[in-house]
């Protein structure tokens, strides 16, 4: 059975919020430990909380400092290659969605042309014979169909 969708908002109950933080922090650190073990990568976590005076550092302060020094010593171009903030993530998502939208709009236009051509050839008089643009589109679609059929005959 699937899990219910989680609503991400501030937990109003102080006790429940503290308990949730404790559980999620433990889960995050466990995943980080698994990631470093299974993939052999250097990683660290620094978690600040209003409940503790000192931040939680994983695996230890010394090892976290080594990881951060190694990160800071790498060239800025390599460092920033895979880093992104919310705005970069949203811009990338918008670009991808716009690309998909353009592809679907092109496909819809092609399907509309195909439909108009099929209806015209079937004897339906839905074509505006005075609209030069519509006639050009029908001509183009016919030429494409002729090329496709010719290629199938040859191949």
OpenMM code with the backbone's topology and positions (N, CA, C; nanometers):
from openmm import Vec3, app, unit

residues = "UNK UNK UNK UNK UNK UNK UNK UNK UNK UNK UNK UNK UNK UNK UNK UNK UNK UNK UNK UNK UNK UNK UNK UNK UNK UNK UNK UNK UNK UNK UNK UNK UNK UNK UNK UNK UNK UNK UNK UNK UNK UNK UNK UNK UNK UNK UNK UNK UNK UNK UNK UNK UNK UNK UNK UNK UNK UNK UNK UNK UNK UNK UNK UNK UNK UNK UNK UNK UNK UNK UNK UNK UNK UNK UNK UNK UNK UNK UNK UNK UNK UNK UNK UNK UNK UNK UNK UNK UNK UNK UNK UNK UNK UNK UNK UNK UNK UNK UNK UNK UNK UNK UNK UNK UNK UNK UNK UNK UNK UNK UNK UNK UNK UNK UNK UNK UNK UNK UNK UNK UNK UNK UNK UNK UNK UNK UNK UNK UNK UNK UNK UNK UNK UNK UNK UNK UNK UNK UNK UNK UNK UNK UNK UNK UNK UNK UNK UNK UNK UNK UNK UNK UNK UNK UNK".split()
positions = [
    Vec3(0.0838, -0.1171, 0.0000),
    Vec3(0.0000, 0.0000, 0.0000),
    Vec3(0.0886, 0.1238, 0.0000),
    Vec3(0.0568, 0.2227, -0.0837),
    Vec3(0.1379, 0.3427, -0.0972),
    Vec3(0.1262, 0.4348, 0.0222),
    Vec3(0.2267, 0.5190, 0.0367),
    Vec3(0.2256, 0.6146, 0.1466),
    Vec3(0.1499, 0.7397, 0.1069),
    Vec3(0.0953, 0.8054, 0.2060),
    Vec3(0.0214, 0.9278, 0.1832),
    Vec3(0.1209, 1.0402, 0.1525),
    Vec3(0.0829, 1.1313, 0.0652),
    Vec3(0.1697, 1.2431, 0.0298),
    Vec3(0.1954, 1.3293, 0.1538),
    Vec3(0.3212, 1.3666, 0.1719),
    Vec3(0.3597, 1.4469, 0.2873),
    Vec3(0.3445, 1.5943, 0.2541),
    Vec3(0.2821, 1.6673, 0.3440),
    Vec3(0.2706, 1.8116, 0.3288),
    Vec3(0.3899, 1.8735, 0.3995),
    Vec3(0.4696, 1.9502, 0.3257),
    Vec3(0.5890, 2.0102, 0.3832),
    Vec3(0.5564, 2.1501, 0.4335),
    Vec3(0.5369, 2.1600, 0.5622),
    Vec3(0.5139, 2.2877, 0.6287),
    Vec3(0.5642, 2.2747, 0.7716),
    Vec3(0.5792, 2.3874, 0.8363),
    Vec3(0.6306, 2.3875, 0.9730),
    Vec3(0.5365, 2.3107, 1.0653),
    Vec3(0.5943, 2.2214, 1.1425),
    Vec3(0.5155, 2.1438, 1.2386),
    Vec3(0.4891, 2.2348, 1.3580),
    Vec3(0.3622, 2.2577, 1.3874),
    Vec3(0.3266, 2.3544, 1.4918),
    Vec3(0.3564, 2.3036, 1.6330),
    Vec3(0.3417, 2.1745, 1.6554),
    Vec3(0.3666, 2.1167, 1.7867),
    Vec3(0.5177, 2.1068, 1.8093),
    Vec3(0.5671, 2.1769, 1.9113),
    Vec3(0.7111, 2.1827, 1.9395),
    Vec3(0.7710, 2.0446, 1.9664),
    Vec3(0.7021, 1.9632, 2.0434),
    Vec3(0.7517, 1.8292, 2.0762),
    Vec3(0.7597, 1.7426, 1.9504),
    Vec3(0.6551, 1.7473, 1.8697),
    Vec3(0.6529, 1.6677, 1.7460),
    Vec3(0.7611, 1.7163, 1.6495),
    Vec3(0.7833, 1.8484, 1.6433),
    Vec3(0.8856, 1.9037, 1.5546),
    Vec3(1.0233, 1.8561, 1.5959),
    Vec3(1.0495, 1.8558, 1.7267),
    Vec3(1.1798, 1.8116, 1.7773),
    Vec3(1.2006, 1.6625, 1.7506),
    Vec3(1.0959, 1.5828, 1.7706),
    Vec3(1.1052, 1.4384, 1.7455),
    Vec3(1.1269, 1.4106, 1.5968),
    Vec3(1.0578, 1.4861, 1.5111),
    Vec3(1.0730, 1.4682, 1.3666),
    Vec3(1.2147, 1.5042, 1.3230),
    Vec3(1.2669, 1.6142, 1.3778),
    Vec3(1.4041, 1.6538, 1.3455),
    Vec3(1.5013, 1.5434, 1.3834),
    Vec3(1.4843, 1.4881, 1.5013),
    Vec3(1.5746, 1.3830, 1.5492),
    Vec3(1.5712, 1.2613, 1.4557),
    Vec3(1.4509, 1.2183, 1.4177),
    Vec3(1.4371, 1.1014, 1.3301),
    Vec3(1.4938, 1.1283, 1.1915),
    Vec3(1.4591, 1.2437, 1.1350),
    Vec3(1.5049, 1.2745, 0.9990),
    Vec3(1.6551, 1.2963, 0.9937),
    Vec3(1.7102, 1.3561, 1.0983),
    Vec3(1.8551, 1.3765, 1.1046),
    Vec3(1.9256, 1.2414, 1.1087),
    Vec3(1.8730, 1.1489, 1.1894),
    Vec3(1.9324, 1.0152, 1.1969),
    Vec3(1.9244, 0.9454, 1.0606),
    Vec3(1.8106, 0.9593, 0.9933),
    Vec3(1.7950, 0.8986, 0.8607),
    Vec3(1.8899, 0.9588, 0.7588),
    Vec3(1.9055, 1.0912, 0.7634),
    Vec3(1.9964, 1.1594, 0.6717),
    Vec3(2.1403, 1.1154, 0.6938),
    Vec3(2.1818, 1.1092, 0.8181),
    Vec3(2.3185, 1.0682, 0.8489),
    Vec3(2.3428, 0.9227, 0.8116),
    Vec3(2.2415, 0.8380, 0.8274),
    Vec3(2.2547, 0.6976, 0.7874),
    Vec3(2.2736, 0.6886, 0.6358),
    Vec3(2.1929, 0.7638, 0.5612),
    Vec3(2.2061, 0.7640, 0.4147),
    Vec3(2.3427, 0.8157, 0.3724),
    Vec3(2.3908, 0.9184, 0.4394),
    Vec3(2.5215, 0.9743, 0.4081),
    Vec3(2.6316, 0.8722, 0.4354),
    Vec3(2.6180, 0.8001, 0.5443),
    Vec3(2.7150, 0.6956, 0.5773),
    Vec3(2.7148, 0.5863, 0.4706),
    Vec3(2.5953, 0.5456, 0.4280),
    Vec3(2.5837, 0.4436, 0.3232),
    Vec3(2.6452, 0.4930, 0.1929),
    Vec3(2.6206, 0.6177, 0.1602),
    Vec3(2.6735, 0.6756, 0.0371),
    Vec3(2.8257, 0.6754, 0.0367),
    Vec3(2.8853, 0.7155, 0.1472),
    Vec3(3.0314, 0.7186, 0.1536),
    Vec3(3.0902, 0.5785, 0.1500),
    Vec3(3.0221, 0.4826, 0.2126),
    Vec3(3.0728, 0.3453, 0.2155),
    Vec3(3.0582, 0.2779, 0.0796),
    Vec3(2.9391, 0.2850, 0.0217),
    Vec3(2.9111, 0.2131, -0.1028),
    Vec3(2.9773, 0.2766, -0.2246),
    Vec3(2.9863, 0.4086, -0.2268),
    Vec3(3.0377, 0.4773, -0.3450),
    Vec3(3.1808, 0.5270, -0.3280),
    Vec3(3.2328, 0.5183, -0.2085),
    Vec3(3.3715, 0.5577, -0.1856),
    Vec3(3.3957, 0.7066, -0.2069),
    Vec3(3.3004, 0.7892, -0.1689),
    Vec3(3.3178, 0.9335, -0.1839),
    Vec3(3.3367, 0.9963, -0.0463),
    Vec3(3.4023, 1.1101, -0.0463),
    Vec3(3.4205, 1.1847, 0.0782),
    Vec3(3.2996, 1.2762, 0.0957),
    Vec3(3.2399, 1.2723, 0.2120),
    Vec3(3.1229, 1.3556, 0.2377),
    Vec3(3.1199, 1.3944, 0.3842),
    Vec3(3.0515, 1.5046, 0.4115),
    Vec3(3.0323, 1.5466, 0.5491),
    Vec3(2.8979, 1.6167, 0.5590),
    Vec3(2.8496, 1.6307, 0.6800),
    Vec3(2.7240, 1.7007, 0.7043),
    Vec3(2.7403, 1.7886, 0.8270),
    Vec3(2.6887, 1.9098, 0.8150),
    Vec3(2.6861, 2.0023, 0.9284),
    Vec3(2.5413, 2.0462, 0.9416),
    Vec3(2.4809, 2.0124, 1.0542),
    Vec3(2.3387, 2.0404, 1.0743),
    Vec3(2.3227, 2.1357, 1.1911),
    Vec3(2.2698, 2.2527, 1.1622),
    Vec3(2.2412, 2.3525, 1.2653),
    Vec3(2.0971, 2.3372, 1.3096),
    Vec3(2.0737, 2.3465, 1.4377),
    Vec3(1.9377, 2.3366, 1.4902),
    Vec3(1.9211, 2.4336, 1.6059),
    Vec3(1.7988, 2.4800, 1.6223),
    Vec3(1.7725, 2.5736, 1.7317),
    Vec3(1.7663, 2.5023, 1.8669),
    Vec3(1.7661, 2.3689, 1.8644),
    Vec3(1.7574, 2.2921, 1.9881),
    Vec3(1.8935, 2.2666, 2.0510),
    Vec3(1.9994, 2.2757, 1.9715),
    Vec3(2.1338, 2.2483, 2.0214),
    Vec3(2.2197, 2.3742, 2.0095),
    Vec3(2.3060, 2.3943, 2.1065),
    Vec3(2.3948, 2.5099, 2.1028),
    Vec3(2.5014, 2.4919, 1.9948),
    Vec3(2.5519, 2.3691, 1.9805),
    Vec3(2.6549, 2.3386, 1.8825),
    Vec3(2.5925, 2.2649, 1.7633),
    Vec3(2.6403, 2.2888, 1.6421),
    Vec3(2.5878, 2.2142, 1.5271),
    Vec3(2.6333, 2.0681, 1.5323),
    Vec3(2.5523, 1.9807, 1.4739),
    Vec3(2.5918, 1.8399, 1.4624),
    Vec3(2.6821, 1.8263, 1.3400),
    Vec3(2.7972, 1.7632, 1.3592),
    Vec3(2.8932, 1.7457, 1.2503),
    Vec3(2.9144, 1.5967, 1.2306),
    Vec3(2.9036, 1.5529, 1.1044),
    Vec3(2.9270, 1.4124, 1.0730),
    Vec3(3.0348, 1.4048, 0.9686),
    Vec3(3.1281, 1.3149, 0.9726),
    Vec3(3.1536, 1.2082, 1.0673),
    Vec3(3.2222, 1.2608, 1.1932),
    Vec3(3.3121, 1.3584, 1.1782),
    Vec3(3.3727, 1.4245, 1.2942),
    Vec3(3.4170, 1.5622, 1.2462),
    Vec3(3.4494, 1.6501, 1.3404),
    Vec3(3.4908, 1.7845, 1.3011),
    Vec3(3.6161, 1.7815, 1.2145),
    Vec3(3.7121, 1.6974, 1.2525),
    Vec3(3.8384, 1.6907, 1.1783),
    Vec3(3.8156, 1.6421, 1.0355),
    Vec3(3.7369, 1.5347, 1.0206),
    Vec3(3.7106, 1.4812, 0.8871),
    Vec3(3.6271, 1.5781, 0.8044),
    Vec3(3.5321, 1.6456, 0.8673),
    Vec3(3.4515, 1.7446, 0.7962),
    Vec3(3.5392, 1.8596, 0.7481),
    Vec3(3.6330, 1.9010, 0.8299),
    Vec3(3.7254, 2.0079, 0.7902),
    Vec3(3.8102, 1.9652, 0.6706),
    Vec3(3.8553, 1.8383, 0.6708),
    Vec3(3.9334, 1.7874, 0.5568),
    Vec3(3.8510, 1.7889, 0.4286),
    Vec3(3.7265, 1.7452, 0.4373),
    Vec3(3.6395, 1.7429, 0.3189),
    Vec3(3.6175, 1.8856, 0.2684),
    Vec3(3.5917, 1.9786, 0.3598),
    Vec3(3.5682, 2.1170, 0.3188),
    Vec3(3.6938, 2.1811, 0.2601),
    Vec3(3.8112, 2.1508, 0.3161),
    Vec3(3.9369, 2.2029, 0.2612),
    Vec3(3.9599, 2.1496, 0.1204),
    Vec3(3.9347, 2.0207, 0.1035),
    Vec3(3.9518, 1.9604, -0.0293),
    Vec3(3.8556, 2.0253, -0.1294),
    Vec3(3.7345, 2.0499, -0.0860),
    Vec3(3.6359, 2.1140, -0.1729),
    Vec3(3.6791, 2.2560, -0.2089),
    Vec3(3.7239, 2.3312, -0.1093),
    Vec3(3.7639, 2.4697, -0.1333),
    Vec3(3.8915, 2.4794, -0.2161),
    Vec3(3.9768, 2.3779, -0.2095),
    Vec3(4.1013, 2.3811, -0.2855),
    Vec3(4.0809, 2.3439, -0.4328),
    Vec3(3.9688, 2.2854, -0.4655),
    Vec3(3.9437, 2.2509, -0.6061),
    Vec3(3.9140, 2.3787, -0.6834),
    Vec3(3.9410, 2.3788, -0.8147),
    Vec3(3.9167, 2.4992, -0.8954),
    Vec3(3.7691, 2.5405, -0.8906),
    Vec3(3.7459, 2.6698, -0.8965),
    Vec3(3.6096, 2.7237, -0.8853),
    Vec3(3.5186, 2.6686, -0.9951),
    Vec3(3.5737, 2.6509, -1.1147),
    Vec3(3.4921, 2.6003, -1.2253),
    Vec3(3.4453, 2.4572, -1.1976),
    Vec3(3.5346, 2.3740, -1.1472),
    Vec3(3.4984, 2.2359, -1.1147),
    Vec3(3.4045, 2.2330, -0.9950),
    Vec3(3.4277, 2.3208, -0.8987),
    Vec3(3.3468, 2.3267, -0.7782),
    Vec3(3.2017, 2.3612, -0.8118),
    Vec3(3.1842, 2.4576, -0.9000),
    Vec3(3.0501, 2.5045, -0.9311),
    Vec3(2.9805, 2.4275, -1.0403),
    Vec3(3.0511, 2.3283, -1.0983),
    Vec3(2.9950, 2.2548, -1.2118),
    Vec3(2.8642, 2.1861, -1.1772),
    Vec3(2.8572, 2.1229, -1.0641),
    Vec3(2.7376, 2.0473, -1.0264),
    Vec3(2.6585, 2.1138, -0.9143),
    Vec3(2.6974, 2.2332, -0.8777),
    Vec3(2.6254, 2.3025, -0.7719),
    Vec3(2.5109, 2.3830, -0.8328),
    Vec3(2.4003, 2.3863, -0.7614),
    Vec3(2.2900, 2.4697, -0.8080),
    Vec3(2.2048, 2.5111, -0.6897),
    Vec3(2.1429, 2.6252, -0.7046),
    Vec3(2.0492, 2.6695, -0.6028),
    Vec3(1.9074, 2.6575, -0.6604),
    Vec3(1.8109, 2.7033, -0.5866),
    Vec3(1.6717, 2.6859, -0.6273),
    Vec3(1.6429, 2.7563, -0.7598),
    Vec3(1.7000, 2.8745, -0.7817),
    Vec3(1.6713, 2.9477, -0.9052),
    Vec3(1.7283, 2.8752, -1.0268),
    Vec3(1.8495, 2.8229, -1.0132),
    Vec3(1.9100, 2.7492, -1.1248),
    Vec3(1.8285, 2.6237, -1.1548),
    Vec3(1.7859, 2.5542, -1.0492),
    Vec3(1.7048, 2.4345, -1.0672),
    Vec3(1.5736, 2.4678, -1.1371),
    Vec3(1.5080, 2.5751, -1.0950),
    Vec3(1.3817, 2.6142, -1.1570),
    Vec3(1.4012, 2.6578, -1.3026),
    Vec3(1.5079, 2.7317, -1.3309),
    Vec3(1.5348, 2.7736, -1.4694),
    Vec3(1.5585, 2.6528, -1.5590),
    Vec3(1.6338, 2.5550, -1.5081),
    Vec3(1.6600, 2.4336, -1.5859),
    Vec3(1.5300, 2.3569, -1.6111),
    Vec3(1.4462, 2.3480, -1.5091),
    Vec3(1.3177, 2.2794, -1.5248),
    Vec3(1.2284, 2.3517, -1.6246),
    Vec3(1.2265, 2.4845, -1.6184),
    Vec3(1.1447, 2.5624, -1.7116),
    Vec3(1.1931, 2.5430, -1.8544),
    Vec3(1.3245, 2.5430, -1.8757),
    Vec3(1.3784, 2.5202, -2.0099),
    Vec3(1.3388, 2.3835, -2.0634),
    Vec3(1.3497, 2.2811, -1.9784),
    Vec3(1.3111, 2.1464, -2.0213),
    Vec3(1.1628, 2.1399, -2.0549),
    Vec3(1.0795, 2.2010, -1.9711),
    Vec3(0.9351, 2.1992, -1.9955),
    Vec3(0.8995, 2.2779, -2.1211),
    Vec3(0.9677, 2.3906, -2.1449),
    Vec3(0.9428, 2.4663, -2.2676),
    Vec3(0.9817, 2.3864, -2.3909),
    Vec3(1.0919, 2.3139, -2.3832),
    Vec3(1.1330, 2.2282, -2.4946),
    Vec3(1.0294, 2.1205, -2.5234),
    Vec3(0.9804, 2.0570, -2.4163),
    Vec3(0.8781, 1.9538, -2.4349),
    Vec3(0.7497, 2.0136, -2.4907),
    Vec3(0.7140, 2.1338, -2.4455),
    Vec3(0.5946, 2.2015, -2.4952),
    Vec3(0.6070, 2.2316, -2.6445),
    Vec3(0.7232, 2.2830, -2.6867),
    Vec3(0.7443, 2.3127, -2.8282),
    Vec3(0.7337, 2.1867, -2.9133),
    Vec3(0.7917, 2.0757, -2.8674),
    Vec3(0.7828, 1.9502, -2.9422),
    Vec3(0.6386, 1.9051, -2.9576),
    Vec3(0.5617, 1.9152, -2.8498),
    Vec3(0.4219, 1.8718, -2.8552),
    Vec3(0.3389, 1.9652, -2.9429),
    Vec3(0.3699, 2.0946, -2.9398),
    Vec3(0.2974, 2.1878, -3.0265),
    Vec3(0.3268, 2.1584, -3.1727),
    Vec3(0.4548, 2.1299, -3.2043),
    Vec3(0.4901, 2.0919, -3.3420),
    Vec3(0.4165, 1.9667, -3.3843),
    Vec3(0.4149, 1.8672, -3.2962),
    Vec3(0.3464, 1.7419, -3.3283),
    Vec3(0.1972, 1.7660, -3.3484),
    Vec3(0.1369, 1.8506, -3.2655),
    Vec3(-0.0054, 1.8818, -3.2814),
    Vec3(-0.0324, 1.9499, -3.4150),
    Vec3(0.0550, 2.0439, -3.4537),
    Vec3(0.0366, 2.1108, -3.5840),
    Vec3(0.0449, 2.0108, -3.6985),
    Vec3(0.1432, 1.9185, -3.6881),
    Vec3(0.1564, 1.8169, -3.7930),
    Vec3(0.0331, 1.7272, -3.7979),
    Vec3(-0.0181, 1.6884, -3.6826),
    Vec3(-0.1375, 1.6042, -3.6791),
    Vec3(-0.2595, 1.6780, -3.7344),
    Vec3(-0.2688, 1.8082, -3.7049),
    Vec3(-0.3792, 1.8874, -3.7598),
    Vec3(-0.3707, 1.8948, -3.9118),
    Vec3(-0.2492, 1.9113, -3.9645),
    Vec3(-0.2299, 1.9140, -4.1102),
    Vec3(-0.2699, 1.7801, -4.1713),
    Vec3(-0.2253, 1.6716, -4.1071),
    Vec3(-0.2601, 1.5371, -4.1554),
    Vec3(-0.4114, 1.5179, -4.1582),
    Vec3(-0.4767, 1.5605, -4.0526),
    Vec3(-0.6218, 1.5471, -4.0436),
    Vec3(-0.6906, 1.6291, -4.1519),
    Vec3(-0.6466, 1.7526, -4.1713),
    Vec3(-0.7053, 1.8373, -4.2755),
    Vec3(-0.6849, 1.7760, -4.4128),
    Vec3(-0.5659, 1.7215, -4.4366),
    Vec3(-0.5377, 1.6573, -4.5653),
    Vec3(-0.6259, 1.5357, -4.5852),
    Vec3(-0.6384, 1.4533, -4.4828),
    Vec3(-0.7219, 1.3330, -4.4937),
    Vec3(-0.8678, 1.3697, -4.5178),
    Vec3(-0.9164, 1.4713, -4.4470),
    Vec3(-1.0560, 1.5125, -4.4668),
    Vec3(-1.0774, 1.5694, -4.6062),
    Vec3(-0.9805, 1.6468, -4.6563),
    Vec3(-0.9920, 1.7047, -4.7897),
    Vec3(-0.9917, 1.5949, -4.8954),
    Vec3(-0.9028, 1.4955, -4.8774),
    Vec3(-0.8943, 1.3864, -4.9754),
    Vec3(-1.0171, 1.2966, -4.9687),
    Vec3(-1.0816, 1.2911, -4.8532),
    Vec3(-1.2006, 1.2082, -4.8394),
    Vec3(-1.3250, 1.2779, -4.8938),
    Vec3(-1.3075, 1.3996, -4.9414),
    Vec3(-1.4207, 1.4692, -5.0012),
    Vec3(-1.4808, 1.5738, -4.9111),
    Vec3(-1.4323, 1.5851, -4.7890),
    Vec3(-1.4826, 1.6891, -4.6994),
    Vec3(-1.4326, 1.8239, -4.7475),
    Vec3(-1.5156, 1.9240, -4.7404),
    Vec3(-1.4767, 2.0546, -4.7900),
    Vec3(-1.4503, 2.1476, -4.6720),
    Vec3(-1.3555, 2.1098, -4.5878),
    Vec3(-1.3241, 2.1910, -4.4705),
    Vec3(-1.2108, 2.2887, -4.4977),
    Vec3(-1.1533, 2.2815, -4.6139),
    Vec3(-1.0391, 2.3664, -4.6466),
    Vec3(-1.0883, 2.4988, -4.7037),
    Vec3(-1.0301, 2.6054, -4.6569),
    Vec3(-1.0593, 2.7382, -4.7100),
    Vec3(-0.9695, 2.7573, -4.8312),
    Vec3(-1.0255, 2.7450, -4.9498),
    Vec3(-0.9473, 2.7474, -5.0730),
    Vec3(-0.8925, 2.8867, -5.1020),
    Vec3(-0.9380, 2.9869, -5.0309),
    Vec3(-0.8880, 3.1232, -5.0501),
    Vec3(-0.7742, 3.1558, -4.9532),
    Vec3(-0.7486, 3.0657, -4.8581),
    Vec3(-0.6434, 3.0882, -4.7594),
    Vec3(-0.5144, 3.0267, -4.8117),
    Vec3(-0.4256, 3.1128, -4.8587),
    Vec3(-0.3009, 3.0672, -4.9194),
    Vec3(-0.2138, 2.9894, -4.8206),
    Vec3(-0.2121, 3.0330, -4.6949),
    Vec3(-0.1294, 2.9665, -4.5936),
    Vec3(-0.1757, 2.8225, -4.5719),
    Vec3(-0.3078, 2.8025, -4.5649),
    Vec3(-0.3614, 2.6674, -4.5462),
    Vec3(-0.3301, 2.5796, -4.6672),
    Vec3(-0.3386, 2.6373, -4.7859),
    Vec3(-0.3072, 2.5604, -4.9075),
    Vec3(-0.1593, 2.5231, -4.9121),
    Vec3(-0.0729, 2.6137, -4.8687),
    Vec3(0.0704, 2.5833, -4.8649),
    Vec3(0.0988, 2.4690, -4.7679),
    Vec3(0.0314, 2.4715, -4.6525),
    Vec3(0.0511, 2.3649, -4.5541),
    Vec3(0.0042, 2.2302, -4.6092),
    Vec3(-0.1094, 2.2300, -4.6795),
    Vec3(-0.1578, 2.1060, -4.7407),
    Vec3(-0.0610, 2.0572, -4.8476),
    Vec3(-0.0087, 2.1501, -4.9267),
    Vec3(0.0879, 2.1135, -5.0305),
    Vec3(0.2129, 2.0533, -4.9669),
    Vec3(0.2619, 2.1150, -4.8617),
    Vec3(0.3802, 2.0647, -4.7935),
    Vec3(0.3537, 1.9240, -4.7389),
    Vec3(0.2366, 1.9067, -4.6788),
    Vec3(0.2032, 1.7754, -4.6224),
    Vec3(0.1939, 1.6699, -4.7317),
    Vec3(0.1360, 1.7066, -4.8447),
    Vec3(0.1289, 1.6125, -4.9571),
    Vec3(0.2681, 1.5765, -5.0068),
    Vec3(0.3550, 1.6763, -5.0191),
    Vec3(0.4919, 1.6503, -5.0649),
    Vec3(0.5647, 1.5563, -4.9674),
    Vec3(0.5463, 1.5786, -4.8369),
    Vec3(0.6092, 1.4923, -4.7371),
    Vec3(0.5560, 1.3491, -4.7482),
    Vec3(0.4259, 1.3345, -4.7682),
    Vec3(0.3669, 1.2005, -4.7836),
    Vec3(0.4187, 1.1322, -4.9086),
    Vec3(0.4330, 1.2083, -5.0169),
    Vec3(0.4854, 1.1515, -5.1420),
    Vec3(0.6290, 1.1041, -5.1208),
    Vec3(0.7116, 1.1855, -5.0529),
    Vec3(0.8496, 1.1442, -5.0242),
    Vec3(0.8533, 1.0168, -4.9403),
    Vec3(0.7679, 1.0112, -4.8397),
    Vec3(0.7641, 0.8951, -4.7516),
    Vec3(0.7264, 0.7689, -4.8297),
    Vec3(0.6258, 0.7798, -4.9142),
    Vec3(0.5820, 0.6648, -4.9935),
    Vec3(0.6882, 0.6242, -5.0935),
    Vec3(0.7534, 0.7236, -5.1566),
    Vec3(0.8597, 0.6936, -5.2535),
    Vec3(0.9746, 0.6227, -5.1855),
    Vec3(1.0122, 0.6671, -5.0659),
    Vec3(1.1214, 0.6011, -4.9922),
    Vec3(1.0834, 0.4589, -4.9529),
    Vec3(0.9568, 0.4357, -4.9180),
    Vec3(0.9139, 0.3000, -4.8834),
    Vec3(0.9166, 0.2089, -5.0054),
    Vec3(0.8808, 0.2636, -5.1191),
    Vec3(0.8817, 0.1829, -5.2431),
    Vec3(1.0259, 0.1467, -5.2799),
    Vec3(1.1162, 0.2444, -5.2718),
    Vec3(1.2576, 0.2198, -5.3074),
    Vec3(1.3245, 0.1261, -5.2069),
    Vec3(1.2922, 0.1429, -5.0780),
    Vec3(1.3612, 0.0638, -4.9745),
    Vec3(1.2820, -0.0556, -4.9425),
] * unit.nanometer
topology = app.Topology()
chain = topology.addChain("A")
for resn in residues:
    res = topology.addResidue(resn, chain)
    for name in ("N", "CA", "C"):
        topology.addAtom(name, app.Element.getBySymbol(name[0]), res)
